[in-house]
Each structure stands twice: as C-alpha cells, then as structure tokens.
Amino acid sequence: MRREVFFALQAAFLLLIVLSLYLGHDQLSQISPSFLKPNHWIHVNGTQASVSAIASPTTTTNATTTVANPTATTPADNVPIPTVLSAANRTAYVAAIMNPDEKNLPRLECPTFNPSRYEYLAVQDDEGEADVSGIQYFFALDLRECLHLLPRLIGSIVEAIRFLGPQSCALSIIEGNSHDGTAEVLAALRPELDALTTTYYFKSSDINPKQGDRITKLAELRNLALQPMLDPNNSKLYPAEANTTVIFLNDVAACTDDILELVHQRRFLGADMTCAMDWTYAGQDPTFYDVWIARTLAGGDSFFDIPADGNWNSAWNIFWNEPTARERYLAHQPFQVFSCWNGATAFTAKPFLEKKVTFRAPRKGECMQGEPQLLCKDFWWHGYGKIAVVPTVNLEYSDEKGKKIKEAKGFTSHLVGAEGHRDDAIQWQASPPEKVKCMPDYAHQFFEEWNKTQPGV
C-alpha cells in the first residue's frame, strides 16, 4: 500500500512540474490596459515608426509618427511604461544585447561559430547592402518576465540579424505582464534597431491565458507576433514568392549558431519546418521537454512513453518504438516527424500567406492539444509536411541550465564541426501517420485519425 501511494505521489509531482513549466514558458498573463494599448504596433525601420492598429470604429489605421529619440518610458502612443529598472541598468541590458562581447551582465557563453557554413544564407551583396526586396527572415517571440535571459536570447537574434542582413530581417515581439523590466529593455531597443536598419515590431498585450480557454489565448498571442507579416498593408514586405522564413523562439537560452542551424537545415533539407530539441530538469538528468506537442512520424506517438499513471521513468528511452528516428537522433542527423516545436523553430511563411493558416485551438470534436501541434497538423493538410527535428540544436530555458544542456548534449558548432560529421538529406515521407496519439492528460491517451475535423473530412 505504501509503495502504491509513493508512486502515485511521484506521478502527481512530476505532472505538476511539467504543467508549471508549460505555463511558465508559453504563457503571457494579463497586463494592465494602462500599460500599453493592446492594438498598437511600434514598427521601427529607418527613421520612421508606423503605428498601425487593428481596425475598429474608434481606430484610425496606418497612423505614423517620428521617433527620433524614443525612450523606454515613452512609447509611440504616449502611454507610460512603468519604470522598474534604473536608467543605468536599462542601458546596461541594451548594451549587452547589442554587443556580443559585453561582459557586464551574465549570460550563457557561446563558442565562436564557423561563418562559412551559413554565409550563403546572408541576403546582402559584397558591400553589405540587401540584394533582394522584401523581408526574408521574420523573427517572432512571445515573452514574459525574462529580463535576465534577454542578453543571451535577444543578443543572439541581433547577431543573427547582422549576419543575415539587417534590411532583410524583421523582429516581432509580444510582451505581457512583465514586472521585472523586460518591457523597458525591449522598448529601449528601438533606437538601436533603428540604427541597424532592421524592422522592429513591439507590442504589449493584455491577453491572459489564465482566464478562459488557455489554448485559444496562446494561439492568439502567437498570431499577434505574426500579425505584421500578415497585414495586407505590408504585402510588399512579405511577398509569398519570397519564401520568407519565420524563426519563432520561446524564452530559451539560444546561441546564434542554434538559430542559424535551424535556418540552414530548413534550406538544405528543403524542409517546411525545422525544430530544435528542448530539455528540462524535472529531476537530476535532462528530460525532453515538449513531449505534449511532439509526435513521431511512423507511429504518431510521443517521443517517449508516458503510462497512464503519469510517471516519466521511460524518459531516457527516447524514440523507443521508432528505429529510424532513434538512429538519426543518435547520429546527430535531422529526422522527419509529424509535429514538433521544441523551444525554437524555423518554418516557411507560405501556409500563412497563401493558405491563410493561423495558430488555433482545437475544433469541436478534435483532440485537446497544443496550438503548435495543431499548426503542424494544418501544415500537413495543406501539403507542407516536410517537418524535421534538428538534434544538433539543444536548448533549455535559463542561462544556467542552458550551460548544463550544452555541456551534456553539445554546442551546435561543436557537433556540426566534428570530424566526420556531414549533412545528411532526409528521404521525405509524403503521407502522415494514419493515426496520431491524443494525450489531453496522462490518464486519457488514445490514437485518433490524424485529420479528424479537417475541412471536408
């Protein structure tokens, strides 16, 4: 009897850990309406910032304003941002983000990567000018309470933007309910990104996933991050024929080469989507984190087995029932999956621009699942099923544990630069698995048709 009670308590404890992690990393809580009007975008490019609002009877669209000397406490609509940081601290964070050699603030230390592997991705000529029209790389993030991660996370994005070509990149950030100074620092980046001549969209939202349908709210937040790309007024910046790559990151400790490797593998493999591997420390050893979202290709199963009692005793036995994925994972080669997200992903914008795909919640009668898995399901439905995990990119959600993961799994640069390593193509499977595991909770797991509730089915 004692043994049964012990294992029941252990399962409940692990479930609480996983739920708290998911809520913490993917959720923005409510923010005061007085903080920043939720319908206003701040778009920085060159010396002008356009504030375009979602149309409503009281809203004027396409308004513009000049922001010659914007500050963290004076957004374009003149709604004050609460001051948490001193001016010196705010300046220090901005300096750390914009300068990869800045050492005044702690961050995950990343090795120097080999630029020759990625230089073909750069959208610029020999003089550093963009040689194609439109935005080729669209960085999107939903962030909350992650001030101390900003030097590493946003710093890596800025370094990637510089490498890829600032005029061909856009950065879109949705922030909410941050009381640690995250919003101040993100707002204070405007003049720096202005000088970099990249395109910056920044918005704070009062959408609260803790109230109402959580998946619906999370989908809304992700769609807000992509909204500038989908705005018809910006169609010249995001033409479908440009095949814009969206790089969507969670609040992870990512190095610049982690980002570039996802983009490279999407291009090299001809993939529609590439995902990292993300990890957490539910115990002493690292455990694959995004198990609720990720599904394998052959069987549509989770990456490791979780029995009905919720224990994670088999977390070490990853891809236990899919030999091809397991073999390629151990060889540090990308492998095709049905769905993934895993902390960071790079995907084509075409399904959004041409097929009007969006992040969404489950339909009536559809399995209760996360918005990233539903996105992959819709990708498959529209013929964008070349979805792959890149196991050389391993991420965690803090600088400290990110260092531990890199030490345990390897830095991307070290793995792809190892003697004998080569890029290996994927023999893409055109059809998804007939059935995919539905796991609304651990006690209720079953397989259902992958395309259940899809239009016309």
Secondary structure, 3 states (H helix, E strand, C coil): CHHHHHHHHHHHHHHHHHHHHHHHHHCCCCCCCCCCCCCECEEEECCEEEECECCCCCCCCCEEEECCCCECCECCCCCCCCCCCCHHHHHHHHHHHHCCCCCCCCCCCCCCCCHHHCHHHCCCCCCCCCCCCCCCEEEEEEECCCHHHHHHHHHHHHHHHHHHCHHHEEEEEEECCCCCCHHHHHHHCHHHHHHHCCEEEEEECCCCCCCCCHHHHHHHHHHHHHHHHHCHHHCCCCCHHHCCEEEEECCCCCCHHHHHHHHHHHHHHCCCEEEEEEEECCCCCCEECCCCCCEECCCCCCCCCCCCCCCCCCCCCCCCCCHHHHHHHHCCCCEEEEECCCCEEEEECHHHHHCCCCCCCCCCCCCCCCHHHHHHHHHHHCCCCCEEEEEEEEECCCHHHHHHHHHHHCCHHHHHCCCCCCCCCCCCCCCCCCEEEEEEECCEEEEEECCCCCCCC
